[in-house]
Amino acid sequence: MILKGLRVVLFAVALLISMIPAAHAVGCSLQIFAVDYPPIVEPGQSFQVTTQMNVTCSQSKAYIVGRLDVVETAPNVILSSTSFPIGYFADLAGGTRNVTAVNKVVAPPLQANWTLQVSATLFTSVSAIGGSQKGPFTIMVGHAPLPERLQTASILNNGDFENGLDGWSVEKSYGYLTITNKVAHSGSSALKLQMPPRHFGTIDGAMVVGVSQTISVADLRSLRVRAWVMDGCYAPWYVSCSLLGSGRLRVQVGGFTETYDFGGCSSWCQIDHNVTEDLKPRLTLAQYASILHSDRAVPVTISLELLNAGSYFVAHLDDVQVSASVPLGSTPFLSQSFHGVGMSNQGVPEVNANVVAASSRGLLWFRSLSEEHIVKLMENGFLAKQLPLESFN
């Protein structure tokens, strides 16, 4: 009697299991046969990308869903995702279903040719089971951009260290930092960074010594950094110095950073990098526009650093230049507002102004916030000269 009851229970359980869709022998293919999109959109415009697909499955009792991504091809970044249900293919013979998915996309705030593609993937509750891509295709954002006339300005203050560390902020968790008059690429001074061997148990790169400088640049279009470096290390005879180079030049533009390592220059050699071109492959058009085609001021930070790397490493840096290109007629760069420029006891009224240019010799140009003229400020803080704004551009 007990055995008979057990058989009934087992039969009921088996019947219930057979009624539950199971993901066994899943075989599906997906084909994208049409993508509909507007050929021209305005900067910042929201629009739709409509994709039509065929899904064919055989011998599947699994519930299937799909995901469709719109991808910007150059940095391979997903801009928009949407899901679409497929359902069950319960019969062993399988079948084909037509599916339409719609993605909402927002154009970047920049006139350019925008290259996209669509990518579809099928899923069960267990894993992805297939996919397909279509594209690339190009959408024109705005009208064809007119070429801009650009001007280039050096935006770094005291890049030759002739005025010591003026304009630079010191960052130091270990090591030594000095201005030396014994070695220089030009002039009489250079920055000297020294990093002793790391403490026992400290991983490489955990300690740093260096300097940094931040400038806010409006209407930035391109950025280039140059520096002269001479370095060396003191290592055991069985360790190659070329493996211990721990110098790093770091450039941060907005929220994006490019890092350039240096080392192995026993005599003066130049670092020369086009930061704009190096950043471009990693950015979407919207990200690119936010820092390199924005009318807002974008913070630019340059850092010269040594990291601990197992030996005593020394680096000299001199003649550091950061060149920014901006549209002709734009202010080269803006810094924080200065107040009380000029000295009242010299018979010169106080002026509220923004920095618009600087030289490594300590002469600063300021743009007046109240009048359309340029103010030249001498090293001692006295107002030296005023010029009409158009004479500066």
FENFENPE-V113928 format. One record per residue. N is the residue number from 0. RES is the residue in three letters. D_CENTER is the distance of its C-alpha to the mean C-alpha in whole Angstrom. Layout:
BEGIN
N|RES|D_CENTER + N|RES|D_CENTER
END
This chain:
BEGIN
0|MET|75 + 1|ILE|72 + 2|LEU|71 + 3|LYS|71 + 4|GLY|69 + 5|LEU|66 + 6|ARG|66 + 7|VAL|66 + 8|VAL|63 + 9|LEU|61 + 10|PHE|62 + 11|ALA|61 + 12|VAL|57 + 13|ALA|57 + 14|LEU|58 + 15|LEU|55 + 16|ILE|52 + 17|SER|53 + 18|MET|53 + 19|ILE|49 + 20|PRO|46 + 21|ALA|45 + 22|ALA|42 + 23|HIS|44 + 24|ALA|44 + 25|VAL|41 + 26|GLY|41 + 27|CYS|39 + 28|SER|37 + 29|LEU|35 + 30|GLN|35 + 31|ILE|33 + 32|PHE|35 + 33|ALA|34 + 34|VAL|30 + 35|ASP|31 + 36|TYR|28 + 37|PRO|29 + 38|PRO|28 + 39|ILE|27 + 40|VAL|25 + 41|GLU|24 + 42|PRO|21 + 43|GLY|20 + 44|GLN|23 + 45|SER|24 + 46|PHE|26 + 47|GLN|27 + 48|VAL|27 + 49|THR|30 + 50|THR|31 + 51|GLN|34 + 52|MET|35 + 53|ASN|38 + 54|VAL|38 + 55|THR|41 + 56|CYS|42 + 57|SER|45 + 58|GLN|47 + 59|SER|44 + 60|LYS|45 + 61|ALA|42 + 62|TYR|40 + 63|ILE|37 + 64|VAL|34 + 65|GLY|31 + 66|ARG|28 + 67|LEU|26 + 68|ASP|22 + 69|VAL|21 + 70|VAL|18 + 71|GLU|16 + 72|THR|16 + 73|ALA|14 + 74|PRO|11 + 75|ASN|14 + 76|VAL|13 + 77|ILE|16 + 78|LEU|16 + 79|SER|20 + 80|SER|23 + 81|THR|26 + 82|SER|29 + 83|PHE|33 + 84|PRO|36 + 85|ILE|38 + 86|GLY|41 + 87|TYR|43 + 88|PHE|45 + 89|ALA|48 + 90|ASP|50 + 91|LEU|51 + 92|ALA|50 + 93|GLY|47 + 94|GLY|46 + 95|THR|44 + 96|ARG|42 + 97|ASN|40 + 98|VAL|37 + 99|THR|35 + 100|ALA|31 + 101|VAL|30 + 102|ASN|26 + 103|LYS|25 + 104|VAL|21 + 105|VAL|20 + 106|ALA|19 + 107|PRO|16 + 108|PRO|17 + 109|LEU|17 + 110|GLN|20 + 111|ALA|19 + 112|ASN|20 + 113|TRP|18 + 114|THR|19 + 115|LEU|20 + 116|GLN|22 + 117|VAL|24 + 118|SER|24 + 119|ALA|27 + 120|THR|28 + 121|LEU|32 + 122|PHE|32 + 123|THR|36 + 124|SER|36 + 125|VAL|35 + 126|SER|33 + 127|ALA|31 + 128|ILE|34 + 129|GLY|32 + 130|GLY|30 + 131|SER|29 + 132|GLN|27 + 133|LYS|27 + 134|GLY|26 + 135|PRO|23 + 136|PHE|25 + 137|THR|23 + 138|ILE|23 + 139|MET|23 + 140|VAL|22 + 141|GLY|24 + 142|HIS|26 + 143|ALA|25 + 144|PRO|23 + 145|LEU|25 + 146|PRO|24 + 147|GLU|23 + 148|ARG|25 + 149|LEU|23 + 150|GLN|23 + 151|THR|22 + 152|ALA|22 + 153|SER|22 + 154|ILE|20 + 155|LEU|20 + 156|ASN|24 + 157|ASN|26 + 158|GLY|24 + 159|ASP|27 + 160|PHE|28 + 161|GLU|32 + 162|ASN|32 + 163|GLY|31 + 164|LEU|28 + 165|ASP|28 + 166|GLY|25 + 167|TRP|23 + 168|SER|23 + 169|VAL|24 + 170|GLU|22 + 171|LYS|25 + 172|SER|26 + 173|TYR|28 + 174|GLY|29 + 175|TYR|30 + 176|LEU|29 + 177|THR|31 + 178|ILE|32 + 179|THR|34 + 180|ASN|37 + 181|LYS|38 + 182|VAL|35 + 183|ALA|33 + 184|HIS|31 + 185|SER|33 + 186|GLY|34 + 187|SER|36 + 188|SER|33 + 189|ALA|30 + 190|LEU|28 + 191|LYS|29 + 192|LEU|27 + 193|GLN|29 + 194|MET|28 + 195|PRO|32 + 196|PRO|32 + 197|ARG|31 + 198|HIS|33 + 199|PHE|35 + 200|GLY|33 + 201|THR|29 + 202|ILE|27 + 203|ASP|25 + 204|GLY|22 + 205|ALA|23 + 206|MET|24 + 207|VAL|22 + 208|VAL|24 + 209|GLY|22 + 210|VAL|21 + 211|SER|18 + 212|GLN|18 + 213|THR|16 + 214|ILE|17 + 215|SER|16 + 216|VAL|16 + 217|ALA|17 + 218|ASP|17 + 219|LEU|14 + 220|ARG|14 + 221|SER|13 + 222|LEU|13 + 223|ARG|15 + 224|VAL|16 + 225|ARG|19 + 226|ALA|21 + 227|TRP|25 + 228|VAL|25 + 229|MET|28 + 230|ASP|28 + 231|GLY|31 + 232|CYS|32 + 233|TYR|35 + 234|ALA|35 + 235|PRO|38 + 236|TRP|40 + 237|TYR|39 + 238|VAL|35 + 239|SER|33 + 240|CYS|31 + 241|SER|29 + 242|LEU|28 + 243|LEU|27 + 244|GLY|25 + 245|SER|23 + 246|GLY|21 + 247|ARG|17 + 248|LEU|15 + 249|ARG|12 + 250|VAL|10 + 251|GLN|8 + 252|VAL|7 + 253|GLY|8 + 254|GLY|6 + 255|PHE|3 + 256|THR|5 + 257|GLU|7 + 258|THR|11 + 259|TYR|14 + 260|ASP|17 + 261|PHE|20 + 262|GLY|24 + 263|GLY|27 + 264|CYS|28 + 265|SER|32 + 266|SER|32 + 267|TRP|30 + 268|CYS|27 + 269|GLN|24 + 270|ILE|20 + 271|ASP|19 + 272|HIS|15 + 273|ASN|14 + 274|VAL|10 + 275|THR|10 + 276|GLU|11 + 277|ASP|9 + 278|LEU|6 + 279|LYS|8 + 280|PRO|9 + 281|ARG|7 + 282|LEU|6 + 283|THR|9 + 284|LEU|11 + 285|ALA|11 + 286|GLN|8 + 287|TYR|8 + 288|ALA|11 + 289|SER|10 + 290|ILE|9 + 291|LEU|11 + 292|HIS|14 + 293|SER|15 + 294|ASP|18 + 295|ARG|17 + 296|ALA|16 + 297|VAL|13 + 298|PRO|13 + 299|VAL|12 + 300|THR|13 + 301|ILE|14 + 302|SER|16 + 303|LEU|19 + 304|GLU|20 + 305|LEU|22 + 306|LEU|22 + 307|ASN|25 + 308|ALA|26 + 309|GLY|30 + 310|SER|32 + 311|TYR|32 + 312|PHE|29 + 313|VAL|29 + 314|ALA|27 + 315|HIS|28 + 316|LEU|25 + 317|ASP|26 + 318|ASP|26 + 319|VAL|22 + 320|GLN|20 + 321|VAL|17 + 322|SER|18 + 323|ALA|17 + 324|SER|18 + 325|VAL|19 + 326|PRO|22 + 327|LEU|25 + 328|GLY|27 + 329|SER|24 + 330|THR|24 + 331|PRO|22 + 332|PHE|20 + 333|LEU|21 + 334|SER|22 + 335|GLN|23 + 336|SER|27 + 337|PHE|30 + 338|HIS|33 + 339|GLY|36 + 340|VAL|36 + 341|GLY|39 + 342|MET|42 + 343|SER|45 + 344|ASN|48 + 345|GLN|47 + 346|GLY|48 + 347|VAL|44 + 348|PRO|43 + 349|GLU|40 + 350|VAL|37 + 351|ASN|34 + 352|ALA|31 + 353|ASN|27 + 354|VAL|26 + 355|VAL|25 + 356|ALA|25 + 357|ALA|26 + 358|SER|28 + 359|SER|28 + 360|ARG|32 + 361|GLY|32 + 362|LEU|32 + 363|LEU|30 + 364|TRP|30 + 365|PHE|30 + 366|ARG|30 + 367|SER|33 + 368|LEU|32 + 369|SER|35 + 370|GLU|36 + 371|GLU|35 + 372|HIS|35 + 373|ILE|33 + 374|VAL|35 + 375|LYS|35 + 376|LEU|35 + 377|MET|37 + 378|GLU|36 + 379|ASN|39 + 380|GLY|37 + 381|PHE|40 + 382|LEU|39 + 383|ALA|40 + 384|LYS|39 + 385|GLN|38 + 386|LEU|37 + 387|PRO|37 + 388|LEU|34 + 389|GLU|34 + 390|SER|35 + 391|PHE|32 + 392|ASN|30
END
